[in-house]
Amino acid sequence: SGMCDAGRIRHHLKANLWRRNATVMMAGYQAQGSLGRILLDGARRVRIQGEEVEVKARISLFDLYSGHADASELVAWALARTPVKQTVFLTHGEEAGLVGLSGRLAGAIPSDRIIMPELDSAFQLTSHGCLPVDANEPRRLKPEKIARLDWHNDLSKLLLDVTEAVNTAADERGRAAIIRRMRRALDAPALGAFASDES
């Protein structure tokens, strides 16, 4: 619920996002691709439970409510435990934050002992360190797809944009013209194979 991707929060958002006199206060970190981050990034419309909801409520971030330590506190905690004889795993956060934390730790902990595992990475912990294990092959997701916007986000945005274009058309004729153009694009023979435009 904290990132608005599941639970009762979705019902509350659906019931209140359209209200100009409402404030939605995010109490902590919102991961890339989550509904919470999409709202914080300024979305004017979102899809919740298959329905389009206009965002008129004020969206705020109350970051101090989180019970997690910040980078300075994490570094202080790690430094209080040096020298580190084995490995430090950095597992929770966005890539830029993890890289930054790794850099801050590198002065006290050798960089080869700081690991940022990816989804499905596995390690065998030994008295001499850790060894990567190929226990989770094939991977569920490619590493570059984790915590990133994907086709679900793109489709949702397209549906919202199409709805807005139709709703703001000058008249019935304009709405029908937009729908015809969309239908032609979907029915075009070149799209029959739905070839990806990205490699």
Contact map, one row per residue, 1 for C-alpha under 8 A:
1111111110000000000000000000000000000000000000000000000000000000000000000000000000000000000000000000000000000000000000000000000000000000000000000000000000000000000000000000000000000000000000000000000
1111100000000000000000000111010000010000000000000000000000000000000000000000000000000000000000000000000000000000000000000000000000000000000000000000000000000000000000000000000000000000000000000000000
1111110000000000000000000100111001111000000000000000000000000000000000000000000000000000000000000000000000000000000000000000000000000000000000000000000000000000000000000000000000000000000000000000000
1111111011000000000000000000000001110000000000000000000000000000000000000000000000000000000000000000000000000000000000000000000000000000000000000000000000000000000000000000000000000000000000000000000
1111111001000000000000000000000001110000000000000000000000000000000000000000000000000000000000000000000000000000000000000000000000000000000000000000000000000000000000000000000000000000000000000000000
1011111111000000000000000000000000000000000000000000000000000000000000000000000000000000000000000000000000000000000000000000000000000000000000000000000000000000000000000000000000000000000000000000000
1001111111100000000000000000000000000000000000000000000000000000000000000000000000000000000000000000000000000000000000000000000000000000000000000000000000000000000000000000000000000000000000000000000
1000011111110000000000000000000000000000000000000000000000000000000000000000000000000000000000000000000000000000000000000000000000000000000000000000000000000000000000000000000000000000000000000000000
1001011111111000000000000000000000000000000000000000000000000000000000000000000000000000000000000000000000000000000000000000000000000000000000000000000000000000000000000000000000000000000000000000000
0001111111111100000000000000000000000000000000011000000000000000000000000000000000000000000000000000000000000000000000000000000000000000000000000000000000000000000000000000000000000000000000000000000
0000001111111110000000000000000000000000000000000000000000000000000000000000000000000000000000000000000000000000000000000000000000000000000000000000000000000000000000000000000000000000000000000000000
0000000111111111000000000000000000000000000000000000000000000000000000000000000000000000000000000000000000000000000000000000000000000000000000000000000000000000000000000000000000000000000000000000000
0000000011111111100000010000000000000000000000000000000000000000000000000000000000000000000000000000000000000000000000000000000000000000000000000000000000000000000000000000000000000000000000000000000
0000000001111111110000000000000000000000000000010000100000000000000000000000000000000000000000000000000000000000000000000000000000000000000000000000000000000000000000000000000000000000000000000000000
0000000000111111110000000000000000000000000000000000000000000000000000000000000000000000000000000000000000000000000000000000000000000000000000000000000000000000000000000000000000000000000000000000000
0000000000011111111001000000000000000000000000000000000010000000000000000000000000000000000000000000000000000000000000000000000000000000000000000000000000000000000000000000000000000000000000000000000
0000000000001111111101010000000000000000000000000000111110000000000000000000000000000000000000000000000000000000000000000000000000000000000000000000000000000000000000000000000000000000000000000000000
0000000000000111111100000000000000000000000000000000111110000000000000000000000000000000000000000000000000000000000000000000000000000000000000000000000000000000000000000000000000000000000000000000000
0000000000000001111111000000000000000000000000000000001110000000000000000000000000000000000000000000000000000000000000000000000000000000000000000000000000000000000000000000000000000000000000000000000
0000000000000000111111000000000000000000000000000000000111000000000000000000000000000000000000000000000000000000000000000000000000000000000000000000000000000000000000000000000000000000000000000000000
0000000000000000001111100000000000000000000000000000000011000000000000000000000000000000000000000000000000000000000000000000000000000000000000000000000000000000000000000000000000000000000000000000000
0000000000000001101111110000000000000000000000000000000111000000000000000000000000000000000000000000000000000000000000000000000000000000000000000000000000000000000000000000000000000000000000000000000
0000000000000000000011111000000000000000000000000000000011110000000000000000000000000000000000000000000000000000000000000000000000000000000000000000000000000000000000000000000000000000000000000000000
0000000000001000100001111100000000000000000000000000000011110000000000000000000000000000000000000000000000000000000000000000000000000000000000000000000000000000000000000000000000000000000000000000000
0000000000000000000000111110000000000000000000000000000000111100000000000000000000000000000000000000000000000000000000000000000000000000000000000000000000000000000000000000000000000000000000000000000
0110000000000000000000011111110000010000000000000000000000111110000000000000000000000000000000000000000000000000000000000000000000000000000000000000000000000000000000000000000000000000000000000000000
0100000000000000000000001111100000000000000000000000000000001111110000000000000000000000000000000000000000000000000000000000000000000000000000000000000000000000000000000000000000000000000000000000000
0100000000000000000000000111110000000000000000000000000000001111110000000000000000000000000000000000000000000000000000000000000000000000000000000000000000000000000000000000000000000000000000000000000
0010000000000000000000000111111000000000000000000000000000000010010000000000000000000000000000000000000000000000000000000000000000000000000000000000000000000000000000000000000000000000000000000000000
0110000000000000000000000101111101011000000000000000000000000000000000000000000000000000000000000000000000000000000000000000000000000000000000000000000000000000000000000000000000000000000000000000000
0010000000000000000000000000111111011000000000000000000000000000000000000000000000000000000001000000000000000000000000000000000000000000000000000010000000000000000000000000000000000000000000000000000
0000000000000000000000000000011111001100000000000000000000000000000000000000000000000000000000000000000000000000000000000000000000000000000000000011100000000000000000000000000000000000000000000000000
0000000000000000000000000000001111101100000000000000000000000000000000000000000000000000000000000000000000000000000000000000000000000000000000000011110010000000000000000000000000000000000000000000000
0011100000000000000000000000011111111100000000000000000000000000000000000000000000000000000000000000000000000000000000000000000000000000000000000000000000000000000000000000000000000000000000000000000
0011100000000000000000000000000011111110000000000000000000000000000000000000000000000000000000000000000000000000000000000000000000000000000000000000000000000000000000000000000000000000000000000000000
0111100000000000000000000100011001111111000000000000000000000000000000000000000000000000000000000000000000000000000000000000000000000000000000000000000000000000000000000000000000000000000000000000000
0010000000000000000000000000011111111111100000000000000000000000000000000000000000000000000000000000000000000000000000000000000000000000000000000000000000000000000000000000000000000000000000000000000
0000000000000000000000000000000111111111111000000000000000000000000000000000000000000000000000000000000000000000000000000000000000000000000000000000000000000000000000000000000000000000000000000000000
0000000000000000000000000000000000111111111000000000000000100000000000000000000000000000000000000000000000000000000000000000000000000000000000000000000000000000000000000000000000000000000000000000000
0000000000000000000000000000000000011111111000000000000000111000000000000000000000000000000000000000000000000000000000000000000000000000000000000000000000000000000000000000000000000000000000000000000
0000000000000000000000000000000000001111111000000000000000000000000000000000000000000000000000000000000000000000000000000000000000000000000000000000000000000000000000000000000000000000000000000000000
0000000000000000000000000000000000000111111100000000000000000000000000000000000000000000000000000000000000000000000000000000000000000000000000000000000000000000000000000000000000000000000000000000000
0000000000000000000000000000000000000111111111000000001000000000000000000000000000000000000000000000000000000000000000000000000000000000000000000000000000000000000000000000000000000000000000000000000
0000000000000000000000000000000000000000011111000000011100000000000000000000000000000000000000000000000000000000000000000000000000000000000000000000000000000000000000000000000000000000000000000000000
0000000000000000000000000000000000000000001111100001111000000000000000000000000000000000000000000000000000000000000000000000000000000000000000000000000000000001000000000000000000000000000000000000000
0000000000000000000000000000000000000000001111110001111000000000000000000000000000000000000000000000000000000000000000000000000000000000000000000000000000011001000000000000000000000000000000000000000
0000000000000000000000000000000000000000000011111111100000000000000000000000000000000000000000000000000000000000000000000000000000000000000000000000000000010001000000000000000000000000000000000000000
0000000001000100000000000000000000000000000001111111100000000000000000000000000000000000000000000000000000000000000000000000000000000000000000000000000000000000000000000000000000000000000000000000000
0000000001000000000000000000000000000000000000111110000000000000000000000000000000000000000000000000000000000000000000000000000000000000000000000000000000000000000000000000000000000000000000000000000
0000000000000000000000000000000000000000000000111111000000000000000000000000000000000000000000000000000000000000000000000000000000000000000000000000000000000000000000000000000000000000000000000000000
0000000000000000000000000000000000000000000000111111100000000000000000000000000000000000000000000000000000000000000000000000000000000000000000000000000000000000000000000000000000000000000000000000000
0000000000000000000000000000000000000000000011110111110000000000000000000000000000000000000000000000000000000000000000000000000000000000000000000000000000000001000000000000000000000000000000000000000
0000000000000100110000000000000000000000000011110011111000000000000000000000000000000000000000000000000000000000000000000000000000000000000000000000000000000000000000000000000000000000000000000000000
0000000000000000110000000000000000000000000111000001111100000000000000000000000000000000000000000000000000000000000000000000000000000000000000000000000000000000000000000000000000000000000000000000000
0000000000000000111000000000000000000000001111000000111110000000000000000000000000000000000000000000000000000000000000000000000000000000000000000000000000000000000000000000000000000000000000000000000
0000000000000000111101000000000000000000000100000000011111000000000000000000000000000000000000000000000000000000000000000000000000000000000000000000000000000000000000000000000000000000000000000000000
0000000000000001111111110000000000000000000000000000001111100000000000000000000000000000000000000000000000000000000000000000000000000000000000000000000000000000000000000000000000000000000000000000000
0000000000000000000111110000000000000000000000000000000111110000000000000000000000000000000000000000000000000000000000000000000000000000000000000000000000000000000000000000000000000000000000000000000
0000000000000000000000111100000000000011000000000000000011111000000000000000000000000000000000000000000000000000000000000000000000000000000000000000000000000000000000000000000000000000000000000000000
0000000000000000000000111100000000000001000000000000000001111100000000000000000000000000000000000000000000000000000000000000000000000000000000000000000000000000000000000000000000000000000000000000000
0000000000000000000000001111000000000001000000000000000000111110000000000000000000000000000000000000000000000000000000000000000000000000000000000000000000000000000000000000000000000000000000000000000
0000000000000000000000001111000000000000000000000000000000011111100000000000000000000000000000000000000000000000000000000000000000000000000000000000000000000000000000000000000000000000000000000000000
0000000000000000000000000111100000000000000000000000000000001111110000000000000000000000000000000000000000000000000000000000000000000000000000000000000000000000000000000000000000000000000000000000000
0000000000000000000000000011000000000000000000000000000000000111110000000000000000000000000000000000000000000000000000000000000000000000000000000000000000000000000000000000000000000000000000000000000
0000000000000000000000000011000000000000000000000000000000000111111000000000000000000000000000000000000000000000000000000000000000000000000000000000000000000000000000000000000000000000000000000000000
0000000000000000000000000011100000000000000000000000000000000011111100000000000000000000000000000000000000000000000000000000000000000000000000000000000000000000000000000000000000000000000000000000000
0000000000000000000000000000000000000000000000000000000000000000111110000000000000000000000000000000000000000000000000000000000000000000000000000000000000000000000000000000000000000000000000000000000
0000000000000000000000000000000000000000000000000000000000000000011111000000000000000000000000000000000000000000000000000000000000000000000000000000000000000000000000000000000000000000000000000000000
0000000000000000000000000000000000000000000000000000000000000000001111111100000000000000000000000000000000000000000000000000000000000000000000000000000000000000000000000000000000000000000000000000000
0000000000000000000000000000000000000000000000000000000000000000000111111100000000000000000000000000000000000000000000000000000000000000000000000000000000000000000000000000000000000000000000000000000
0000000000000000000000000000000000000000000000000000000000000000000011111110000000000000000000000000100000000000000000000000000000000000000000000000000000000000000000000000000000000000000000000000000
0000000000000000000000000000000000000000000000000000000000000000000011111111000000000000000000000000000000000000000000000000000000000000000000000000000000000000000000000000000000000000000000000000000
0000000000000000000000000000000000000000000000000000000000000000000011111111100000000000000000000000000000000000000000000000000000000000000000000000000000000000000000000000000000000000000000000000000
0000000000000000000000000000000000000000000000000000000000000000000011111111110000000000000000000000000000000000000000000000000000000000000000000000000000000000000000000000000000000000000000000000000
0000000000000000000000000000000000000000000000000000000000000000000000111111111000000000000000000000100110000000000000000000000000000000000000000000000000000000000000000000000000000000000000000000000
0000000000000000000000000000000000000000000000000000000000000000000000011111111100000000000000000000000000000000000000000000000000000000000000000000000000000000000000000000000000000000000000000000000
0000000000000000000000000000000000000000000000000000000000000000000000001111111110000000000000000000000000000000000000000000000000000000000000000000000000000000000000000000000000000000000000000000000
0000000000000000000000000000000000000000000000000000000000000000000000000111111111000000000000000000000010000000000000000000000000000000000000000000000000000000000000000000000000000000000000000000000
0000000000000000000000000000000000000000000000000000000000000000000000000011111111100000000000000000000010010000000000000000000000000000000000000000000000000000000000000000000000000000000000000000000
0000000000000000000000000000000000000000000000000000000000000000000000000001111111000000000000000000000000000000000000000000000000000000000000000000000000000000000000000000000000000000000000000000000
0000000000000000000000000000000000000000000000000000000000000000000000000000111111110000000000000000000000000000000000000000000000000000000000000000000000000000000000000000000000000000000000000000000
0000000000000000000000000000000000000000000000000000000000000000000000000000011111110000000000000000000000011000000000000000000000000000000000000000000000000000000000000000000000000000000000000000000
0000000000000000000000000000000000000000000000000000000000000000000000000000001011111000000000000000000000011000000000000000000000000000000000000000000000000000000000000000000000000000000000000000000
0000000000000000000000000000000000000000000000000000000000000000000000000000000011111111000000000000000000001000000000000000000000000000000000000000000000000000000000000000000000000000000000000000000
0000000000000000000000000000000000000000000000000000000000000000000000000000000000111110000000000000000000000000000000000000000000000000000000000000000000000000000000000000000000000000000000000000000
0000000000000000000000000000000000000000000000000000000000000000000000000000000000011111000000000000000000000000100000000000001111000000000000000000000000000000000000000000000000000000000000000000000
0000000000000000000000000000000000000000000000000000000000000000000000000000000000011111100000000000000000000000111000000000000011000000000000000000000000000000000000000000000000000000000000000000000
0000000000000000000000000000000000000000000000000000000000000000000000000000000000010111110000000000000000000000111000000000000000000000000000000000000000000000000000000000000000000000000000000000000
0000000000000000000000000000000000000000000000000000000000000000000000000000000000000011111000000000000000000000011110000000000000000000000000000000000000000000000000000000000000000000000000000000000
0000000000000000000000000000000000000000000000000000000000000000000000000000000000000001111100000100010000000000011110000000000000000000000000000000000000000000000000000000000000000000000000000000000
0000000000000000000000000000000000000000000000000000000000000000000000000000000000000000111110000100000000000000000110000000000000000000000000000000000000000000000000000000000000000000000000000000000
0000000000000000000000000000000000000000000000000000000000000000000000000000000000000000011111000100000000000000000000000000000000000000000000000000000000000000000000000000000000000000000000000000000
0000000000000000000000000000000000000000000000000000000000000000000000000000000000000000001111101100000000000000000000000000000000000000000000000000000000000000000000000000000000000000000000000000000
0000000000000000000000000000001000000000000000000000000000000000000000000000000000000000000111111100000000000000000000000000000000000000000000000010000000000000000000000000000000000000000000000000000
0000000000000000000000000000000000000000000000000000000000000000000000000000000000000000000011111110000000000000000000000000000000000000000000000000000000000000000000000000000000000000000000000000000
0000000000000000000000000000000000000000000000000000000000000000000000000000000000000000000001111111000000000000000000000000000000000000000000000000000000000000000000000000000000000000000000000000000
0000000000000000000000000000000000000000000000000000000000000000000000000000000000000000000011111111100000000000000000000000000000000000000000000000000000000000000000000000000000000000000000000000000
0000000000000000000000000000000000000000000000000000000000000000000000000000000000000000011111111111110000000000000100000000000000000000000000000000000000000000000000000000000000000000000000000000000
0000000000000000000000000000000000000000000000000000000000000000000000000000000000000000000000111111111000000000000000000000000000000000000000000000000000000000000000000000000000000000000000000000000
0000000000000000000000000000000000000000000000000000000000000000000000000000000000000000000000011111111100000000000000000000000000000000000000000000000000000000000000000000000000000000000000000000000
0000000000000000000000000000000000000000000000000000000000000000000000100010000000000000000000001111111110000000000000000000000000000000000000000000000000000000000000000000000000000000000000000000000
0000000000000000000000000000000000000000000000000000000000000000000000000000000000000000010000000111111111000010010000000000000000000000000000000000000000000000000000000000000000000000000000000000000
0000000000000000000000000000000000000000000000000000000000000000000000000000000000000000000000000011111111100000000000000000000000000000000000000000000000000000000000000000000000000000000000000000000
0000000000000000000000000000000000000000000000000000000000000000000000000010000000000000000000000001111111100000000000000000000000000000000000000000000000000000000000000000000000000000000000000000000
0000000000000000000000000000000000000000000000000000000000000000000000000010011000000000000000000000111111111000000000000000000000000000000000000000000000000000000000000000000000000000000000000000000
0000000000000000000000000000000000000000000000000000000000000000000000000000000000000000000000000000011111111110010000000000000000000000000000000000000000000000000000000000000000000000000000000000000
0000000000000000000000000000000000000000000000000000000000000000000000000000000000000000000000000000001111111100000000000000000000000000000000000000000000000000000000000000000000000000000000000000000
0000000000000000000000000000000000000000000000000000000000000000000000000000001001100000000000000000000011111100000000000000000000000000000000000000000000000000000000000000000000000000000000000000000
0000000000000000000000000000000000000000000000000000000000000000000000000000000001110000000000000000000011111110110000000000000000000000000000000000000000000000000000000000000000000000000000000000000
0000000000000000000000000000000000000000000000000000000000000000000000000000000000000000000000000000000001111111110000000000000000000000000000000000000000000000000000000000000000000000000000000000000
0000000000000000000000000000000000000000000000000000000000000000000000000000000000000000000000000000010001001111110000000000000000000000000000000000000000000000000000000000000000000000000000000000000
0000000000000000000000000000000000000000000000000000000000000000000000000000000000000000000000000000000000000111111000000000000000000000000000000000000000000000000000000000000000000000000000000000000
0000000000000000000000000000000000000000000000000000000000000000000000000000000000000111000000000000000000001111111000000000000000000000000000000000000000000000000000000000000000000000000000000000000
0000000000000000000000000000000000000000000000000000000000000000000000000000000000000011110000000000010001001111111100000000000000000000000000000000000000000000000000000000000000000000000000000000000
0000000000000000000000000000000000000000000000000000000000000000000000000000000000000011110000000000000000000001111110000000000000000000000000000000000000000000000000000000000000000000000000000000000
0000000000000000000000000000000000000000000000000000000000000000000000000000000000000000111000000100000000000000011111000000000000000000000000000000000000000000000000000000000000000000000000000000000
0000000000000000000000000000000000000000000000000000000000000000000000000000000000000000111000000000000000000000001111101000000000000000000000000000000000000000000000000000000000000000000000000000000
0000000000000000000000000000000000000000000000000000000000000000000000000000000000000000000000000000000000000000000111111000000000000000000000100000000000000000000000000000000000000000000000000000000
0000000000000000000000000000000000000000000000000000000000000000000000000000000000000000000000000000000000000000000011111000000000000000001110100100000000000000000000000000000000000000000000000000000
0000000000000000000000000000000000000000000000000000000000000000000000000000000000000000000000000000000000000000000001111100000000000001101100000000000000000000000000000000000000000000000000000000000
0000000000000000000000000000000000000000000000000000000000000000000000000000000000000000000000000000000000000000000011111110000000011111000000000000000000000000000000000000000000000000000000000000000
0000000000000000000000000000000000000000000000000000000000000000000000000000000000000000000000000000000000000000000000011111000000011111000000000000000000000000000000000000000000000000000000000000000
0000000000000000000000000000000000000000000000000000000000000000000000000000000000000000000000000000000000000000000000001111100001111000000000000000000000000000000000000000000000000000000000000000000
0000000000000000000000000000000000000000000000000000000000000000000000000000000000000000000000000000000000000000000000000111110001111000000000000000000000000000000000000000000000000000000000000000000
0000000000000000000000000000000000000000000000000000000000000000000000000000000000000000000000000000000000000000000000000011111011100000000000000000000000000000000000000000000000000000000000000000000
0000000000000000000000000000000000000000000000000000000000000000000000000000000000000000000000000000000000000000000000000001111111100000000000000000000000000000000000000000000000000000000000000000000
0000000000000000000000000000000000000000000000000000000000000000000000000000000000000100000000000000000000000000000000000000111110000000000000000000000000000000000000000000000000000000000000000000000
0000000000000000000000000000000000000000000000000000000000000000000000000000000000000100000000000000000000000000000000000000011111000000000000000000000000000000000000000000000000000000000000000000000
0000000000000000000000000000000000000000000000000000000000000000000000000000000000000110000000000000000000000000000000000000111111100000000000000000000000000000000000000000000000000000000000000000000
0000000000000000000000000000000000000000000000000000000000000000000000000000000000000110000000000000000000000000000000000011110111110000000000000000000000000000000000000000000000000000000000000000000
0000000000000000000000000000000000000000000000000000000000000000000000000000000000000000000000000000000000000000000000000011110011111000000000000000000000000000000000000000000000000000000000000000000
0000000000000000000000000000000000000000000000000000000000000000000000000000000000000000000000000000000000000000000000001111000001111100000000000000000000000000000000000000000000000000000000000000000
0000000000000000000000000000000000000000000000000000000000000000000000000000000000000000000000000000000000000000000000001111000000111110000000000000000000000000000000000000000000000000000000000000000
0000000000000000000000000000000000000000000000000000000000000000000000000000000000000000000000000000000000000000000000001100000000011111100000000000000000000000000000000000000000000000000000000000000
0000000000000000000000000000000000000000000000000000000000000000000000000000000000000000000000000000000000000000000000001100000000001111100000000000000000000000000000000000000000000000000000000000000
0000000000000000000000000000000000000000000000000000000000000000000000000000000000000000000000000000000000000000000000011100000000000111111000000000000000000000000000000000000000000000000000000000000
0000000000000000000000000000000000000000000000000000000000000000000000000000000000000000000000000000000000000000000000010000000000000111111000000000000000000000000000000000000000000000000000000000000
0000000000000000000000000000000000000000000000000000000000000000000000000000000000000000000000000000000000000000000000000000000000000001111100000000000000000000000000000000000000000000000000000000000
0000000000000000000000000000000000000000000000000000000000000000000000000000000000000000000000000000000000000000000000110000000000000001111111000000000000000000000000000000000000000000000000000000000
0000000000000000000000000000000000000000000000000000000000000000000000000000000000000000000000000000000000000000000000110000000000000000011111000000000000000000000000000000000000000000000000000000000
0000000000000000000000000000000000000000000000000000000000000000000000000000000000000000000000000000000000000000000000100000000000000000001111101100000000000000000000000000000000000000000000000000000
0000000000000000000000000000000000000000000000000000000000000000000000000000000000000000000000000000000000000000000000000000000000000000001111111100000000000000000000000000000000000000000000000000000
0000000000000000000000000000000000000000000000000000000000000000000000000000000000000000000000000000000000000000000001100000000000000000000011111100000000000000000000000000000000000000000000000000000
0000000000000000000000000000000000000000000000000000000000000000000000000000000000000000000000000000000000000000000000000000000000000000000001111101000000000000000000000000000000000000000000000000000
0000000000000000000000000000000000000000000000000000000000000000000000000000000000000000000000000000000000000000000000000000000000000000000011111111110000000000000000000000000000000000000000000000000
0000000000000000000000000000000000000000000000000000000000000000000000000000000000000000000000000000000000000000000000100000000000000000000011111111000000000000000000000000000000000000000000000000000
0000000000000000000000000000001110000000000000000000000000000000000000000000000000000000000001000000000000000000000000000000000000000000000000001111100000000000000000000000000000000000000000000000000
0000000000000000000000000000000110000000000000000000000000000000000000000000000000000000000000000000000000000000000000000000000000000000000000011111110000000000000000000000000000000000000000000000000
0000000000000000000000000000000110000000000000000000000000000000000000000000000000000000000000000000000000000000000000000000000000000000000000001011111111000000000000000000000000000000000000000000000
0000000000000000000000000000000010000000000000000000000000000000000000000000000000000000000000000000000000000000000000000000000000000000000000001001111111000000000000000000000000000000000000000000000
0000000000000000000000000000000000000000000000000000000000000000000000000000000000000000000000000000000000000000000000000000000000000000000000000000111111100000000000000000000000000000000000000000000
0000000000000000000000000000000000000000000000000000000000000000000000000000000000000000000000000000000000000000000000000000000000000000000000000000111111110000000000000000000000000000000000000000000
0000000000000000000000000000000010000000000000000000000000000000000000000000000000000000000000000000000000000000000000000000000000000000000000000000111111111000000000000000000000000000000000000000000
0000000000000000000000000000000000000000000000000000000000000000000000000000000000000000000000000000000000000000000000000000000000000000000000000000111111111100000000000000000000000000000000000000000
0000000000000000000000000000000000000000000000000000000000000000000000000000000000000000000000000000000000000000000000000000000000000000000000000000001111111110000000000000000000000000000000000000000
0000000000000000000000000000000000000000000001100000000000000000000000000000000000000000000000000000000000000000000000000000000000000000000000000000000111111111000000000000000000000000000000000000000
0000000000000000000000000000000000000000000001000000000000000000000000000000000000000000000000000000000000000000000000000000000000000000000000000000000011111111100000000000000000000000000000000000000
0000000000000000000000000000000000000000000000000000000000000000000000000000000000000000000000000000000000000000000000000000000000000000000000000000000001111111110000000000000000000000000000000000000
0000000000000000000000000000000000000000000000000000000000000000000000000000000000000000000000000000000000000000000000000000000000000000000000000000000000111111111000000000000000000000000000000000000
0000000000000000000000000000000000000000000011100001000000000000000000000000000000000000000000000000000000000000000000000000000000000000000000000000000000011111111100000000000000000000000000000000000
0000000000000000000000000000000000000000000000000000000000000000000000000000000000000000000000000000000000000000000000000000000000000000000000000000000000001111111110000000000000000000000000000000000
0000000000000000000000000000000000000000000000000000000000000000000000000000000000000000000000000000000000000000000000000000000000000000000000000000000000000111111111000000000000000000000000000000000
0000000000000000000000000000000000000000000000000000000000000000000000000000000000000000000000000000000000000000000000000000000000000000000000000000000000000011111111100000000000000000000000000000000
0000000000000000000000000000000000000000000000000000000000000000000000000000000000000000000000000000000000000000000000000000000000000000000000000000000000000001111111110000000000000000000000000000000
0000000000000000000000000000000000000000000000000000000000000000000000000000000000000000000000000000000000000000000000000000000000000000000000000000000000000000111111111000001001000000000000000000000
0000000000000000000000000000000000000000000000000000000000000000000000000000000000000000000000000000000000000000000000000000000000000000000000000000000000000000011111111000011001100000000000000000000
0000000000000000000000000000000000000000000000000000000000000000000000000000000000000000000000000000000000000000000000000000000000000000000000000000000000000000001111111000001000000000000000000000000
0000000000000000000000000000000000000000000000000000000000000000000000000000000000000000000000000000000000000000000000000000000000000000000000000000000000000000000111111100000000000000000000000000000
0000000000000000000000000000000000000000000000000000000000000000000000000000000000000000000000000000000000000000000000000000000000000000000000000000000000000000000011111111011000000000000000000000000
0000000000000000000000000000000000000000000000000000000000000000000000000000000000000000000000000000000000000000000000000000000000000000000000000000000000000000000000011111111000000000000000000000000
0000000000000000000000000000000000000000000000000000000000000000000000000000000000000000000000000000000000000000000000000000000000000000000000000000000000000000000000001111111000000000000000000000000
0000000000000000000000000000000000000000000000000000000000000000000000000000000000000000000000000000000000000000000000000000000000000000000000000000000000000000000000001111111100000000000000000000000
0000000000000000000000000000000000000000000000000000000000000000000000000000000000000000000000000000000000000000000000000000000000000000000000000000000000000000000000000111111110000000000000000000000
0000000000000000000000000000000000000000000000000000000000000000000000000000000000000000000000000000000000000000000000000000000000000000000000000000000000000000000001001111111111000000000000000000000
0000000000000000000000000000000000000000000000000000000000000000000000000000000000000000000000000000000000000000000000000000000000000000000000000000000000000000000011101111111111100000000000000000000
0000000000000000000000000000000000000000000000000000000000000000000000000000000000000000000000000000000000000000000000000000000000000000000000000000000000000000000000000001111111110000000000000000000
0000000000000000000000000000000000000000000000000000000000000000000000000000000000000000000000000000000000000000000000000000000000000000000000000000000000000000000000000000111111111000000000000000000
0000000000000000000000000000000000000000000000000000000000000000000000000000000000000000000000000000000000000000000000000000000000000000000000000000000000000000000011000000011111111100000000000000000
0000000000000000000000000000000000000000000000000000000000000000000000000000000000000000000000000000000000000000000000000000000000000000000000000000000000000000000001000000001111111110000000000000000
0000000000000000000000000000000000000000000000000000000000000000000000000000000000000000000000000000000000000000000000000000000000000000000000000000000000000000000000000000000111111111000000000000000
0000000000000000000000000000000000000000000000000000000000000000000000000000000000000000000000000000000000000000000000000000000000000000000000000000000000000000000000000000000011111111100000000000000
0000000000000000000000000000000000000000000000000000000000000000000000000000000000000000000000000000000000000000000000000000000000000000000000000000000000000000000000000000000001111111110000000000000
0000000000000000000000000000000000000000000000000000000000000000000000000000000000000000000000000000000000000000000000000000000000000000000000000000000000000000000000000000000000111111111000000000000
0000000000000000000000000000000000000000000000000000000000000000000000000000000000000000000000000000000000000000000000000000000000000000000000000000000000000000000000000000000000011111111100000000000
0000000000000000000000000000000000000000000000000000000000000000000000000000000000000000000000000000000000000000000000000000000000000000000000000000000000000000000000000000000000001111111100100000000
0000000000000000000000000000000000000000000000000000000000000000000000000000000000000000000000000000000000000000000000000000000000000000000000000000000000000000000000000000000000000111111100100000000
0000000000000000000000000000000000000000000000000000000000000000000000000000000000000000000000000000000000000000000000000000000000000000000000000000000000000000000000000000000000000011111110110000000
0000000000000000000000000000000000000000000000000000000000000000000000000000000000000000000000000000000000000000000000000000000000000000000000000000000000000000000000000000000000000001111111110000000
0000000000000000000000000000000000000000000000000000000000000000000000000000000000000000000000000000000000000000000000000000000000000000000000000000000000000000000000000000000000000000001111110000000
0000000000000000000000000000000000000000000000000000000000000000000000000000000000000000000000000000000000000000000000000000000000000000000000000000000000000000000000000000000000000000000111111100000
0000000000000000000000000000000000000000000000000000000000000000000000000000000000000000000000000000000000000000000000000000000000000000000000000000000000000000000000000000000000000000111111111110000
0000000000000000000000000000000000000000000000000000000000000000000000000000000000000000000000000000000000000000000000000000000000000000000000000000000000000000000000000000000000000000001111111100000
0000000000000000000000000000000000000000000000000000000000000000000000000000000000000000000000000000000000000000000000000000000000000000000000000000000000000000000000000000000000000000000001111110000
0000000000000000000000000000000000000000000000000000000000000000000000000000000000000000000000000000000000000000000000000000000000000000000000000000000000000000000000000000000000000000000001111111000
0000000000000000000000000000000000000000000000000000000000000000000000000000000000000000000000000000000000000000000000000000000000000000000000000000000000000000000000000000000000000000000000101111100
0000000000000000000000000000000000000000000000000000000000000000000000000000000000000000000000000000000000000000000000000000000000000000000000000000000000000000000000000000000000000000000000000111111
0000000000000000000000000000000000000000000000000000000000000000000000000000000000000000000000000000000000000000000000000000000000000000000000000000000000000000000000000000000000000000000000000011111
0000000000000000000000000000000000000000000000000000000000000000000000000000000000000000000000000000000000000000000000000000000000000000000000000000000000000000000000000000000000000000000000000001111
0000000000000000000000000000000000000000000000000000000000000000000000000000000000000000000000000000000000000000000000000000000000000000000000000000000000000000000000000000000000000000000000000001111
